[in-house]
C-alpha cells in the first residue's frame, strides 16, 4: 500500500461523539414524523434512483449539480407520492434537470421509447473506488467512450416504478447531450437553511447519500453476511423519527455496523456539548477467561488483575453485548476490544460505580471518575530493551523510525529479536527489509474499478509493497507478537510476515480489517469512515474477517495477569531460543 499512512486515519482519528441535548427547531427544520408504508417505499425508490444518477450519469448537469440539495429536495418530493405513476413523475421532476436522459415509469406499464444517440465521442464514469479528494488513492473521473452504443441501465425499484439512464452520453460542441430543459428543483427550505441532524429531511437525505456510496463502492459485501438492501428502508424509517442529531448518529452507526467493517465509524463534528463533557475511566480492560479484567489503571481504587463485574449496577456482560451492537467489525476480537473501551465511557460529571472481585477473592465497590485522554497503557518493556543477554525486544507501537534505524547494528548482532505488534506500528514498513535476504512482497491491495451501478462487472486495480533486502540483516531468530488490537497497517506488516514466512507469529488473531480508509462527509456534520479497498492474502484468500492467525497461539490467563506475567512475550522468548 503506497500510502500506508492513510490507513492510520481509522485508529488515530477515531472519535467518540458525546450525546447532546435535544436541539430546538430552527427555521426550516422539520419535526419528527414516521413514514407510512407507501412513503417508505417512495423514499427507498428515490434513494436508489438518486445513487444511479449521482454516480453513473456522466452528463455535465450532473457533474455541476448540488447533490445535497438534490437529496433533500428528492426526499421531500418523493415521500408523498400516492401511486407508481405519481412517484415516477416526481422522480423525473427531481432528477431530469440534472440527468436529462433519465426516465421513470410504473413497472406494470411499457417503458418509454429510448432516444436514438448519434455515434459520436462520448463520456462515461470510471471510478477507482469512490473518488472525492485530490490527494487520495481513490479517484472518480469521466473518461472517453463511444456514444451510440446500447449501454442503457434499467432497474425495477420499490414503490412499483422502474428507471432507465444511459451510462454513456454524447458530447457535441463541448457539452453533453441531451441538454437540460429545466432548472434543478430546490429544497422546500428557507434560503439560509443549513443542513442539520435535527432536521428530518436532512437525516433522510444523509441516509440516501451514505447508503448509496456504500452500495456502489464498499468492496467487502461478498464477505459480509446480511442483506444490505434491507438496511435502506430500516435506516429511512429510523431517521424519520429520530428525536435529534444524537439519535440520528446512532441510526448511522447501525447502518455502518451492518458493513462488518473494522474501520467503520460515525463521527458527529457538531455533536459535542461543552456543558456535558464525556470521558472514560482511567483503566484498560481485557477480556480474559470470560471476564473483564483490569490490565492497567491510573485510578488508585483499582489494581491489575481486578475483575469488574458491574458498572453502575449493570452486569458487564450485558453492557458489552450492547456496546458490540454499536461497533462495526469484521471479527469478534475487534468488536470485543472496542466494546471494552466503550463501556468505560460516560458523562464526566458523574463517577461510575464499579463492583467486582480482587485477586484474593474479596469483593470491592468504588466510585471511579471519568477523565479525558487515552486510557492507560499496559506495562511493557522499554520500546527497545534487552530482555536476556543477547535477546532484544522492539515495541513497534512505540519505537520511531529514527530509533529503530539507530538500533540496527545491535539488532543485527542479537541472538534473537522480538517485535511486539499488539497495537499500531510507528515505523515505515522498510524495517522488514532487514529481516530477509530476498525480495519480499506484501499482500495485494485491490481498488475496485467500477463503471456500472450495483458493482456490476467490477474489476480491480492491484498494488502492493515490494521490499528489497537491506543491510545490516538480523542474523538471529525472530518472532512477532500480536492480538486483536492489530488492525489495518499493522495487518499489512504482519501479512507480509505471514505470507513470506519471515518469522513465527505468537499470540492471538488480529482484527481482520485492512485497506485504506475513505471518509465520507455528510450534510449536517457527520462523517462515516469505511474501508475503500479489498485486501487479499498472498494465496488469494480473504483477509477480511479472518485476519492474521498466529502460528503459535497463546491466550492470556487471569492467573498470569495477577502474577504480573506477559505470557505472550514469554512464549515469544521461547520461540527465539532465549533462556528462561
C-alpha positions as CSV (number, residue, x, y, z in Angstrom):
1,X,0.0,0.0,0.0
2,X,1.9,3.0,-1.3
3,X,0.1,5.4,1.1
4,X,0.0,3.2,4.1
5,X,0.0,6.2,6.4
6,X,-3.6,7.0,5.3
7,X,-4.8,3.8,7.0
8,X,-3.9,5.4,10.3
9,X,-7.0,7.5,10.0
10,X,-9.1,4.6,11.1
11,X,-7.5,4.4,14.6
12,X,-5.8,7.7,15.4
13,X,-8.8,9.7,14.2
14,X,-11.4,7.5,16.0
15,X,-13.6,10.0,17.8
16,X,-16.4,9.1,20.2
17,X,-19.2,11.8,19.9
18,X,-20.9,12.5,23.1
19,X,-24.7,12.7,23.4
20,X,-26.2,16.2,23.1
21,X,-29.3,17.8,24.4
22,X,-32.3,17.9,22.1
23,X,-31.9,20.9,19.8
24,X,-34.7,23.5,19.4
25,X,-36.2,23.5,15.9
26,X,-34.8,26.3,13.8
27,X,-36.1,27.9,10.6
28,X,-36.9,25.1,8.1
29,X,-36.4,22.3,10.5
30,X,-39.0,19.5,10.0
31,X,-40.4,17.9,13.1
32,X,-40.3,14.2,13.8
33,X,-42.8,12.2,11.7
34,X,-43.0,8.5,11.0
35,X,-43.0,7.3,7.4
36,X,-46.0,5.4,6.1
37,X,-45.6,2.1,4.3
38,X,-46.1,3.8,0.9
39,X,-43.9,6.7,2.0
40,X,-41.0,4.5,2.9
41,X,-41.2,2.7,-0.4
42,X,-41.2,6.1,-2.2
43,X,-38.1,7.2,-0.2
44,X,-36.3,3.9,-1.0
45,X,-37.2,4.3,-4.7
46,X,-35.8,7.8,-4.7
47,X,-32.7,6.7,-2.9
48,X,-31.9,4.0,-5.5
49,X,-32.6,6.4,-8.4
50,X,-30.5,9.1,-6.8
51,X,-27.5,6.8,-6.5
52,X,-27.7,5.7,-10.1
53,X,-27.8,9.2,-11.4
54,X,-25.4,10.7,-8.9
55,X,-22.6,8.2,-9.5
56,X,-23.2,6.9,-13.0
57,X,-24.9,9.5,-15.2
58,X,-22.0,11.4,-16.9
59,X,-23.8,14.5,-18.2
60,X,-22.5,18.0,-17.5
61,X,-25.6,18.9,-15.5
62,X,-24.9,16.0,-13.1
63,X,-21.3,17.0,-12.7
64,X,-22.3,20.5,-11.8
65,X,-25.2,19.6,-9.5
66,X,-25.6,20.4,-5.8
67,X,-26.2,16.9,-4.7
68,X,-27.0,17.8,-1.2
69,X,-29.8,20.0,-2.4
70,X,-31.0,17.2,-4.8
71,X,-31.1,14.7,-2.0
72,X,-33.1,17.0,0.3
73,X,-35.4,18.1,-2.4
74,X,-35.9,14.5,-3.5
75,X,-36.9,13.1,-0.2
76,X,-39.4,15.9,0.3
77,X,-41.0,15.4,-3.1
78,X,-40.9,11.6,-3.4
79,X,-42.3,10.7,0.0
80,X,-45.9,12.0,-0.5
81,X,-46.4,10.1,-3.9
82,X,-49.7,8.3,-3.9
83,X,-49.2,5.8,-6.7
84,X,-46.4,4.4,-9.0
85,X,-47.4,6.9,-11.7
86,X,-47.2,9.8,-9.3
87,X,-43.9,8.5,-8.0
88,X,-42.5,8.2,-11.5
89,X,-43.5,11.8,-12.2
90,X,-41.9,13.1,-9.0
91,X,-38.6,11.2,-9.6
92,X,-38.4,12.7,-13.1
93,X,-39.2,16.2,-11.8
94,X,-36.2,16.0,-9.4
95,X,-33.7,14.0,-11.4
96,X,-34.2,15.0,-15.0
97,X,-32.9,18.6,-14.5
98,X,-29.6,17.0,-13.5
99,X,-29.8,14.0,-15.8
100,X,-31.9,14.9,-18.9
101,X,-31.9,11.3,-20.3
102,X,-33.2,9.8,-17.0
103,X,-36.6,8.2,-17.3
104,X,-39.0,6.7,-14.7
105,X,-42.3,4.8,-15.3
106,X,-44.7,2.5,-13.5
107,X,-43.2,-1.0,-13.7
108,X,-46.5,-2.5,-14.9
109,X,-46.5,-0.3,-17.9
110,X,-44.4,-0.3,-21.1
111,X,-41.2,1.7,-20.8
112,X,-40.9,4.9,-22.8
113,X,-39.0,4.6,-26.1
114,X,-35.3,5.1,-25.8
115,X,-33.9,8.1,-27.6
116,X,-31.6,7.4,-30.5
117,X,-28.0,8.5,-29.9
118,X,-25.5,9.6,-32.5
119,X,-22.4,7.5,-32.8
120,X,-20.1,10.3,-31.7
121,X,-17.5,10.8,-29.0
122,X,-18.9,10.5,-25.5
123,X,-18.2,10.2,-21.8
124,X,-18.8,7.7,-19.0
125,X,-17.8,7.4,-15.4
126,X,-14.9,5.4,-14.3
127,X,-14.5,5.0,-10.5
128,X,-11.3,3.7,-8.9
129,X,-13.0,3.3,-5.5
130,X,-15.1,6.3,-4.5
131,X,-13.0,9.3,-5.5
132,X,-13.8,12.5,-3.7
133,X,-10.4,14.2,-2.9
134,X,-7.4,15.1,-4.9
135,X,-4.8,13.6,-2.5
136,X,-6.2,10.1,-2.4
137,X,-5.6,6.7,-3.9
138,X,-9.3,6.7,-4.9
139,X,-10.5,8.7,-7.9
140,X,-13.6,9.2,-9.9
141,X,-13.5,10.7,-13.4
142,X,-15.3,10.9,-16.7
143,X,-13.5,9.1,-19.4
144,X,-13.9,8.9,-23.2
145,X,-16.4,6.4,-24.5
146,X,-18.2,6.0,-27.8
147,X,-21.7,7.2,-27.6
148,X,-24.5,5.5,-29.6
149,X,-23.7,2.1,-28.0
150,X,-26.7,0.4,-26.3
151,X,-25.3,1.0,-22.7
152,X,-28.6,1.7,-21.0
153,X,-29.0,0.7,-17.3
154,X,-32.5,-0.3,-16.2
155,X,-33.7,-1.2,-12.7
156,X,-37.0,-2.0,-11.0
157,X,-37.3,-0.1,-7.8
158,X,-39.5,-0.1,-4.7
159,X,-42.9,1.6,-5.0
160,X,-43.8,0.0,-8.3
161,X,-41.5,2.1,-10.5
162,X,-38.7,1.3,-13.0
163,X,-36.0,3.7,-14.1
164,X,-33.5,3.9,-17.0
165,X,-30.5,6.0,-17.7
166,X,-27.6,5.9,-20.2
167,X,-24.2,5.2,-18.8
168,X,-22.6,6.9,-21.8
169,X,-23.6,10.3,-23.1
170,X,-22.7,12.0,-26.3
171,X,-20.5,15.2,-26.4
172,X,-21.2,17.8,-29.1
173,X,-19.8,21.3,-29.2
174,X,-18.2,20.9,-25.8
175,X,-21.4,19.9,-24.0
176,X,-23.0,16.6,-23.2
177,X,-26.4,15.6,-24.8
178,X,-29.2,15.8,-24.3
179,X,-29.1,19.2,-22.6
180,X,-31.4,20.0,-19.6
181,X,-34.5,22.0,-20.2
182,X,-35.5,22.7,-16.6
183,X,-33.7,24.2,-13.6
184,X,-32.8,22.0,-10.7
185,X,-35.5,21.5,-8.1
186,X,-34.6,23.2,-4.8
187,X,-35.4,22.0,-1.3
188,X,-38.5,23.4,0.4
189,X,-36.4,25.3,2.8
190,X,-35.5,28.9,3.6
191,X,-32.6,30.2,1.6
192,X,-30.4,30.4,4.7
193,X,-31.2,26.9,5.8
194,X,-28.2,24.8,6.8
195,X,-28.5,21.0,6.9
196,X,-28.7,19.7,10.4
197,X,-29.2,16.3,12.1
198,X,-32.0,18.0,14.0
199,X,-33.9,18.3,10.7
200,X,-35.9,15.3,9.3
201,X,-35.3,16.0,5.6
202,X,-31.5,16.3,6.3
203,X,-31.5,13.0,8.1
204,X,-33.4,11.2,5.3
205,X,-31.0,12.8,2.7
206,X,-28.0,11.6,4.7
207,X,-29.3,8.0,4.6
208,X,-29.8,8.3,0.9
209,X,-26.3,9.6,0.3
210,X,-24.5,7.2,2.7
211,X,-26.3,4.0,1.7
212,X,-25.6,4.7,-2.0
213,X,-21.9,5.3,-1.6
214,X,-21.5,2.1,0.3
215,X,-23.9,0.2,-2.0
216,X,-21.8,1.0,-5.1
217,X,-18.3,1.2,-3.7
218,X,-17.8,-0.9,-0.4
219,X,-15.6,-3.8,-1.5
220,X,-16.5,-6.4,1.0
221,X,-20.2,-7.2,0.6
222,X,-19.2,-10.7,-0.8
223,X,-17.7,-11.5,2.6
224,X,-20.2,-9.8,4.9
225,X,-23.4,-11.7,5.9
226,X,-26.6,-9.9,5.8
227,X,-28.9,-8.1,3.3
228,X,-27.6,-4.6,2.6
229,X,-30.6,-3.7,0.5
230,X,-32.8,-4.4,3.6
231,X,-30.8,-1.8,5.6
232,X,-32.1,1.1,3.4
233,X,-35.8,1.1,4.4
234,X,-34.8,0.4,8.1
235,X,-32.5,3.4,8.2
236,X,-35.0,5.6,6.4
237,X,-37.7,4.6,8.9
238,X,-35.4,5.3,11.9
239,X,-34.1,8.6,10.5
240,X,-37.7,9.9,10.1
241,X,-38.4,9.6,13.8
242,X,-35.0,10.3,15.3
243,X,-35.5,12.9,18.0
244,X,-32.3,14.8,17.4
245,X,-28.9,14.7,15.8
246,X,-27.6,12.4,18.6
247,X,-30.3,9.9,18.0
248,X,-29.6,10.0,14.2
249,X,-25.9,9.3,14.9
250,X,-27.0,6.0,16.4
251,X,-29.1,5.3,13.3
252,X,-26.0,5.9,11.1
253,X,-24.0,3.7,13.5
254,X,-26.4,0.8,13.0
255,X,-26.1,1.3,9.2
256,X,-22.3,1.1,9.5
257,X,-22.4,-1.9,11.8
258,X,-24.2,-3.8,9.0
259,X,-21.0,-3.4,6.9
260,X,-18.9,-5.6,9.2
261,X,-16.0,-3.2,8.8
262,X,-13.5,-2.7,11.5
263,X,-12.7,0.7,10.2
264,X,-16.4,1.6,10.2
265,X,-17.3,4.5,12.5
266,X,-19.5,7.6,12.6
267,X,-18.3,10.9,13.9
268,X,-20.5,13.9,14.6
269,X,-18.4,17.0,14.3
270,X,-21.3,19.2,15.7
271,X,-22.4,16.7,18.4
272,X,-20.3,17.6,21.4
273,X,-22.0,19.5,24.2
274,X,-19.4,21.6,26.2
275,X,-21.9,21.6,29.1
276,X,-21.8,17.8,29.3
277,X,-18.2,16.7,28.7
278,X,-17.6,13.0,28.2
279,X,-14.7,10.9,29.4
280,X,-13.5,7.4,30.1
281,X,-12.4,5.5,33.2
282,X,-8.7,5.7,33.9
283,X,-8.4,1.9,33.2
284,X,-7.6,-0.5,30.5
285,X,-9.6,-3.7,30.3
286,X,-9.0,-7.0,28.6
287,X,-11.5,-9.9,28.1
288,X,-9.8,-12.9,29.8
289,X,-11.5,-16.1,30.7
290,X,-14.9,-14.6,30.0
291,X,-14.3,-11.7,32.4
292,X,-13.5,-8.0,32.2
293,X,-10.0,-7.8,33.8
294,X,-8.1,-4.7,34.7
295,X,-4.7,-4.8,33.0
296,X,-3.7,-1.2,33.7
297,X,-5.1,1.5,35.9
298,X,-4.4,5.1,36.9
299,X,-7.2,5.0,39.4
300,X,-5.9,4.3,43.0
301,X,-9.0,2.2,43.7
302,X,-8.2,-0.3,41.0
303,X,-5.3,-2.7,40.6
304,X,-4.0,-5.1,37.9
305,X,-6.0,-8.3,38.0
306,X,-9.2,-6.9,39.4
307,X,-12.3,-8.3,37.8
308,X,-15.1,-5.8,37.1
309,X,-18.5,-7.4,37.3
310,X,-20.9,-4.4,37.2
311,X,-20.8,-0.8,36.2
312,X,-23.5,1.5,37.6
313,X,-25.4,-1.6,38.7
314,X,-25.5,-3.3,35.3
315,X,-23.7,-6.5,34.5
316,X,-20.6,-6.1,32.4
317,X,-21.7,-8.9,30.1
318,X,-24.9,-7.1,29.2
319,X,-23.0,-3.8,28.7
320,X,-20.5,-5.5,26.4
321,X,-23.2,-7.1,24.3
322,X,-24.9,-3.7,23.9
323,X,-21.7,-2.0,23.0
324,X,-20.8,-4.6,20.4
325,X,-24.1,-3.9,18.7
326,X,-22.8,-0.4,18.2
327,X,-19.3,-1.4,16.9
328,X,-18.7,-2.3,13.3
329,X,-16.2,-5.1,13.0
330,X,-15.2,-8.0,10.8
331,X,-14.2,-10.3,13.7
332,X,-15.4,-10.9,17.3
333,X,-12.0,-10.0,18.7
334,X,-12.1,-6.4,17.3
335,X,-15.7,-5.9,18.4
336,X,-14.8,-7.1,21.9
337,X,-11.7,-4.9,22.1
338,X,-13.7,-1.8,21.1
339,X,-16.6,-2.7,23.3
340,X,-14.4,-2.9,26.4
341,X,-13.4,0.7,25.8
342,X,-17.0,1.8,25.0
343,X,-18.3,0.5,28.4
344,X,-15.9,2.8,30.3
345,X,-17.1,6.0,28.7
346,X,-19.8,8.3,30.0
347,X,-20.5,11.8,31.4
348,X,-17.6,13.2,33.4
349,X,-19.9,14.8,35.9
350,X,-21.0,11.5,37.4
351,X,-18.5,8.9,38.7
352,X,-19.1,5.3,37.7
353,X,-19.9,2.8,40.4
354,X,-17.6,-0.2,39.8
355,X,-18.2,-3.5,41.6
356,X,-16.1,-6.7,41.3
357,X,-13.6,-9.0,42.9
358,X,-9.9,-8.6,43.9
359,X,-7.3,-11.2,43.3
360,X,-7.8,-12.6,46.8
361,X,-11.5,-13.1,46.2
362,X,-12.6,-10.0,48.2
363,X,-15.4,-8.0,46.8
364,X,-15.0,-4.3,46.1
365,X,-17.2,-1.4,45.2
366,X,-15.7,2.0,44.3
367,X,-16.8,5.3,42.7
368,X,-14.4,5.9,39.8
369,X,-14.2,9.3,38.0
370,X,-14.1,9.6,34.2
371,X,-11.3,11.6,32.7
372,X,-10.2,13.0,29.4
373,X,-7.4,11.5,27.4
374,X,-6.4,8.0,26.3
375,X,-6.7,5.0,28.7
376,X,-3.5,4.0,30.5
377,X,-1.1,1.7,28.7
378,X,-0.4,-1.8,29.9
379,X,3.1,-2.3,31.3
380,X,5.6,-3.4,28.7
381,X,9.4,-3.3,28.5
382,X,11.0,-0.2,27.1
383,X,10.5,0.3,23.3
384,X,13.9,-1.1,22.8
385,X,15.0,-3.4,25.5
386,X,17.5,-6.3,26.2
387,X,15.3,-8.9,28.0
388,X,18.1,-11.6,28.2
389,X,21.7,-11.2,27.3
390,X,21.8,-11.0,23.5
391,X,18.0,-11.1,23.1
392,X,16.3,-7.8,22.2
393,X,12.7,-6.6,22.3
394,X,11.2,-4.0,19.9
395,X,7.8,-2.4,20.6
396,X,6.6,-1.4,17.2
397,X,3.7,0.5,18.8
398,X,6.2,3.0,20.4
399,X,9.6,2.9,18.7
400,X,10.2,5.6,16.0
401,X,11.8,5.3,12.6
402,X,14.9,7.1,13.9
403,X,15.2,4.9,16.9
404,X,15.0,1.7,15.0
405,X,17.4,3.0,12.4
406,X,19.9,3.7,15.1
407,X,19.4,0.3,16.6
408,X,20.2,-1.8,13.5
409,X,23.8,-2.7,14.5
410,X,22.6,-4.0,17.8
411,X,19.6,-5.8,16.3
412,X,21.8,-7.4,13.6
413,X,24.1,-8.9,16.2
414,X,21.4,-10.1,18.5
415,X,20.8,-13.8,19.1
416,X,17.1,-13.2,18.9
417,X,14.7,-10.3,18.3
418,X,11.1,-10.0,19.3
419,X,8.8,-7.5,17.5
420,X,5.7,-6.6,19.5
421,X,2.8,-5.7,17.3
422,X,-0.1,-5.7,19.8
423,X,-1.3,-2.3,18.5
424,X,-0.4,0.1,15.7
425,X,3.2,0.3,14.4
426,X,5.0,3.6,14.1
427,X,7.9,2.7,11.8
428,X,7.7,2.5,8.0
429,X,7.5,-1.0,6.5
430,X,11.0,-0.8,5.2
431,X,12.2,-2.2,8.6
432,X,11.1,-5.6,7.2
433,X,13.9,-5.4,4.6
434,X,16.4,-6.1,7.4
435,X,14.7,-9.4,8.2
436,X,15.3,-11.2,4.8
437,X,17.9,-11.9,2.2
438,X,15.5,-11.9,-0.7
439,X,12.9,-9.7,-2.3
440,X,9.6,-9.9,-0.4
441,X,6.1,-8.5,-1.2
442,X,3.1,-7.6,0.9
443,X,-0.4,-8.8,0.5
444,X,-2.2,-7.3,-2.6
445,X,-4.4,-4.3,-2.3
446,X,-7.3,-4.2,-4.7
447,X,-9.1,-0.9,-5.5
448,X,-12.4,-1.6,-7.2
449,X,-12.7,-0.2,-10.8
450,X,-16.4,0.5,-11.2
451,X,-18.2,1.7,-14.3
452,X,-21.7,0.3,-13.7
453,X,-24.2,0.5,-10.8
454,X,-24.5,-2.0,-8.1
455,X,-20.9,-3.2,-8.7
456,X,-21.9,-4.9,-11.9
457,X,-18.8,-6.2,-13.7
458,X,-16.4,-4.7,-11.2
459,X,-12.6,-5.2,-11.9
460,X,-9.7,-4.4,-9.7
461,X,-6.6,-2.2,-9.8
462,X,-3.9,-4.0,-7.7
463,X,-0.8,-2.9,-5.9
464,X,1.5,-3.9,-3.1
465,X,4.8,-3.2,-1.4
466,X,8.0,-4.7,-2.9
467,X,10.8,-4.7,-0.4
468,X,14.4,-5.5,-1.3
469,X,16.8,-6.9,1.3
470,X,18.7,-4.3,3.3
471,X,21.8,-4.3,5.5
472,X,22.5,-4.9,8.2
473,X,20.4,-8.0,8.3
474,X,19.2,-9.6,11.5
475,X,21.1,-12.9,11.7
476,X,19.4,-14.2,14.9
477,X,16.0,-15.8,15.4
478,X,12.9,-13.5,15.0
479,X,9.4,-13.6,16.4
480,X,6.4,-11.3,16.3
481,X,3.6,-10.9,18.9
482,X,0.1,-9.8,18.1
483,X,-3.5,-9.9,19.1
484,X,-7.0,-8.5,18.2
485,X,-5.9,-4.9,18.6
486,X,-3.7,-5.1,15.5
487,X,-5.6,-3.7,12.5
488,X,-5.1,-2.0,9.2
489,X,-1.4,-1.0,8.7
490,X,-0.4,-3.4,11.5
491,X,-2.0,-6.2,9.4
492,X,-0.2,-5.1,6.3
493,X,3.1,-5.6,8.2
494,X,2.0,-8.9,9.6
495,X,0.5,-10.0,6.3
496,X,3.9,-9.8,4.7
497,X,5.5,-11.7,7.6
498,X,2.8,-14.3,7.3
499,X,2.8,-14.6,3.5
500,X,6.6,-14.7,3.2
501,X,7.1,-16.9,6.3
502,X,9.6,-14.5,7.8
503,X,9.0,-15.4,11.4
504,X,6.7,-17.2,13.8
505,X,3.7,-15.1,15.0
506,X,2.8,-15.5,18.6
507,X,-0.4,-14.6,20.4
508,X,-4.0,-14.2,19.1
509,X,-5.7,-13.4,15.8
510,X,-5.7,-9.8,14.5
511,X,-8.7,-7.6,13.8
512,X,-9.3,-8.8,10.2
513,X,-9.7,-5.4,8.5
514,X,-7.3,-3.8,6.1
515,X,-7.3,-1.3,3.3
516,X,-7.2,2.5,3.1
517,X,-10.0,4.4,4.8
518,X,-12.2,6.6,2.7
519,X,-14.1,9.1,4.9
520,X,-17.5,10.3,3.7
521,X,-18.6,13.7,4.9
522,X,-22.4,14.0,5.1
523,X,-24.6,17.1,5.3
524,X,-25.1,18.2,8.9
525,X,-21.6,17.5,10.1
526,X,-21.4,13.7,10.2
527,X,-18.5,11.7,8.8
528,X,-18.6,8.0,8.1
529,X,-15.3,6.1,8.0
530,X,-15.2,3.0,5.9
531,X,-12.7,0.7,4.1
532,X,-12.5,1.6,0.4
533,X,-10.3,-1.3,-0.9
534,X,-10.1,-5.0,-0.7
535,X,-7.0,-6.8,0.7
536,X,-6.3,-10.4,-0.1
537,X,-3.6,-12.7,1.3
538,X,-0.6,-13.9,-0.7
539,X,-2.5,-17.0,-1.8
540,X,-5.6,-15.0,-2.9
541,X,-7.7,-16.0,0.1
542,X,-9.7,-13.3,2.1
543,X,-8.1,-11.3,4.8
544,X,-11.3,-9.5,5.8
545,X,-13.0,-11.3,8.7
546,X,-10.0,-13.7,9.0
547,X,-7.0,-11.6,10.0
548,X,-3.6,-12.9,10.7
549,X,-3.7,-16.2,12.5
550,X,-0.8,-16.8,15.0
551,X,1.5,-19.7,14.2
552,X,2.0,-20.0,18.0
553,X,-1.4,-19.4,19.6
554,X,-1.2,-18.1,23.2
555,X,-4.1,-16.7,25.2
556,X,-3.6,-14.8,28.3
557,X,-4.8,-16.1,31.7
558,X,-6.2,-14.4,34.7
559,X,-3.5,-16.1,36.9
560,X,-0.9,-14.7,34.6
561,X,-2.2,-11.2,34.7
562,X,-2.4,-11.3,38.5
563,X,1.2,-12.6,38.7
564,X,2.4,-9.7,36.6
565,X,3.4,-12.0,33.7
566,X,3.2,-11.4,30.0
567,X,2.5,-14.9,28.8
568,X,2.7,-14.0,25.1
569,X,6.0,-12.3,25.5
570,X,7.3,-15.3,27.4
571,X,6.2,-17.6,24.5
572,X,8.0,-15.3,22.0
573,X,11.2,-15.5,24.1
574,X,11.0,-19.3,23.8
575,X,10.5,-19.1,20.1
576,X,13.7,-17.1,19.6
577,X,15.6,-19.5,21.9
578,X,16.1,-17.3,24.9
579,X,17.0,-19.0,28.2
580,X,14.3,-18.9,30.9
